[in-house]
Amino acid sequence: MMKQINTVSDVASNMAAVSEEQSASTQEISATVETLAENSNEVAKESGQVEQCAEVLATASNTLSEYMSKFKI
């Protein structure tokens, strides 16, 4: 009978340890997902800024091209 009690106790201890490890892993995954979301938002913001800069550069390029077309060599 004592052996069975020890076996049940060992199983319960192992289950508790596994539960703690699972909880720690879940917290780590949650933190990673949160970081990914923050980084994704930052990339989206910076992509918008890059798009705006590209539009300004395209306008400047067109203007310069118009000015240059007026010169004769």
Rosetta silent file (secondary structure, phi, psi, omega in degrees, C-alpha in Angstrom):
SEQUENCE: MMKQINTVSDVASNMAAVSEEQSASTQEISATVETLAENSNEVAKESGQVEQCAEVLATASNTLSEYMSKFKI
SCORE:     score description
SCORE:     0.000 S_00000001
   1 L     0.000  -39.925 -179.662    0.000    0.000    0.000 S_00000001
   2 H   -64.066  -36.455  178.969    2.817    2.425    0.822 S_00000001
   3 H   -63.532  -39.865  179.140    4.382    1.809   -2.608 S_00000001
   4 H   -67.375  -38.850  177.504    1.124    2.786   -4.300 S_00000001
   5 H   -64.116  -42.457  178.099    0.878    5.944   -2.210 S_00000001
   6 H   -63.833  -38.777  178.816    4.466    6.841   -3.165 S_00000001
   7 H   -64.170  -45.241  178.546    3.675    6.178   -6.831 S_00000001
   8 H   -63.171  -41.601  178.893    0.603    8.434   -6.702 S_00000001
   9 H   -63.136  -42.503  177.919    2.638   11.083   -4.887 S_00000001
  10 H   -62.867  -42.976  178.997    5.388   10.874   -7.532 S_00000001
  11 H   -63.052  -43.121  179.324    2.833   11.165  -10.332 S_00000001
  12 H   -63.089  -41.576  178.219    1.229   14.170   -8.632 S_00000001
  13 H   -63.605  -43.138  178.525    4.642   15.822   -8.188 S_00000001
  14 H   -63.690  -40.575  178.776    5.504   15.203  -11.847 S_00000001
  15 H   -63.883  -39.846  178.763    2.166   16.625  -12.937 S_00000001
  16 H   -64.564  -42.300  179.575    2.756   19.740  -10.834 S_00000001
  17 H   -63.974  -43.976  179.559    6.227   20.203  -12.317 S_00000001
  18 H   -64.051  -39.272  178.950    4.913   19.754  -15.852 S_00000001
  19 H   -62.272  -42.263  177.647    2.093   22.207  -15.132 S_00000001
  20 H   -64.005  -42.435  177.912    4.601   24.820  -13.937 S_00000001
  21 H   -63.269  -40.892  179.237    6.738   24.309  -17.042 S_00000001
  22 H   -64.997  -40.784  178.671    3.670   24.620  -19.252 S_00000001
  23 H   -63.349  -43.357  178.603    2.644   27.827  -17.492 S_00000001
  24 H   -64.179  -41.098  178.557    6.118   29.302  -17.955 S_00000001
  25 H   -64.392  -41.875  179.292    6.113   28.310  -21.626 S_00000001
  26 H   -62.305  -41.920  177.914    2.672   29.845  -22.122 S_00000001
  27 H   -64.237  -40.661  178.894    3.839   33.106  -20.546 S_00000001
  28 H   -65.299  -41.979  177.847    6.924   33.136  -22.767 S_00000001
  29 H   -63.555  -42.433  179.381    4.830   32.512  -25.886 S_00000001
  30 H   -60.915  -44.296  178.785    2.436   35.282  -24.861 S_00000001
  31 H   -64.056  -39.274  179.113    5.309   37.730  -24.391 S_00000001
  32 H   -65.486  -42.834  178.744    6.759   36.728  -27.770 S_00000001
  33 H   -63.309  -40.480  178.246    3.420   37.220  -29.517 S_00000001
  34 H   -63.105  -43.016  177.971    3.071   40.644  -27.881 S_00000001
  35 H   -63.346  -41.196  178.179    6.556   41.624  -29.055 S_00000001
  36 H   -62.227  -40.882  179.100    5.744   40.417  -32.571 S_00000001
  37 H   -63.889  -43.445  178.466    2.573   42.503  -32.600 S_00000001
  38 H   -62.508  -45.423  179.972    4.483   45.605  -31.471 S_00000001
  39 H   -64.516  -38.491  178.575    7.175   45.024  -34.100 S_00000001
  40 H   -62.629  -43.012  177.934    4.548   44.449  -36.775 S_00000001
  41 H   -63.333  -40.167  179.326    2.872   47.750  -35.920 S_00000001
  42 H   -64.827  -42.525  178.658    6.228   49.547  -36.066 S_00000001
  43 H   -62.837  -41.734  178.862    7.025   48.019  -39.463 S_00000001
  44 H   -62.347  -42.807  178.553    3.616   49.085  -40.775 S_00000001
  45 H   -62.069  -46.802 -178.650    4.207   52.635  -39.526 S_00000001
  46 H   -67.787  -32.770  176.862    7.663   52.782  -41.095 S_00000001
  47 H   -62.955  -40.222  176.607    6.338   51.336  -44.361 S_00000001
  48 H   -62.337  -39.979  178.379    3.889   54.229  -44.537 S_00000001
  49 H   -66.269  -39.809  178.309    6.731   56.676  -44.003 S_00000001
  50 H   -63.511  -41.096  178.973    8.775   55.012  -46.736 S_00000001
  51 H   -61.887  -43.200  178.319    5.793   55.257  -49.086 S_00000001
  52 H   -62.316  -43.512  179.240    5.437   58.974  -48.348 S_00000001
  53 H   -63.332  -38.794  179.054    9.146   59.540  -48.981 S_00000001
  54 H   -64.455  -39.470  177.918    8.903   57.632  -52.266 S_00000001
  55 H   -64.574  -43.513  178.056    6.002   59.836  -53.365 S_00000001
  56 H   -62.593  -43.738 -179.998    7.955   63.002  -52.519 S_00000001
  57 H   -64.237  -40.413  178.505   10.988   61.667  -54.378 S_00000001
  58 H   -63.691  -41.520  178.316    8.874   60.765  -57.421 S_00000001
  59 H   -63.976  -45.034  179.161    7.390   64.276  -57.483 S_00000001
  60 H   -62.840  -39.639  179.070   10.837   65.845  -57.171 S_00000001
  61 H   -63.999  -43.644  177.902   12.142   63.590  -59.928 S_00000001
  62 H   -63.147  -42.015  178.636    9.299   64.564  -62.253 S_00000001
  63 H   -62.976  -45.599  178.761    9.844   68.249  -61.524 S_00000001
  64 H   -61.876  -41.002  179.087   13.572   67.930  -62.155 S_00000001
  65 H   -62.365  -40.794  177.492   12.885   66.048  -65.372 S_00000001
  66 H   -62.962  -44.816  178.920   10.578   68.843  -66.540 S_00000001
  67 H   -62.773  -43.151 -177.725   13.224   71.469  -65.770 S_00000001
  68 H   -67.149  -30.009 -178.855   15.949   69.466  -67.495 S_00000001
  69 H   -68.617  -16.846  179.640   13.826   69.002  -70.611 S_00000001
  70 L   -80.962  -16.557  179.266   13.924   72.800  -71.113 S_00000001
  71 L   -84.755  139.167  177.749   17.696   72.815  -71.557 S_00000001
  72 L  -113.087  135.390  176.720   19.092   72.326  -75.035 S_00000001
  73 L  -107.417    0.000    0.000   22.554   70.939  -75.661 S_00000001
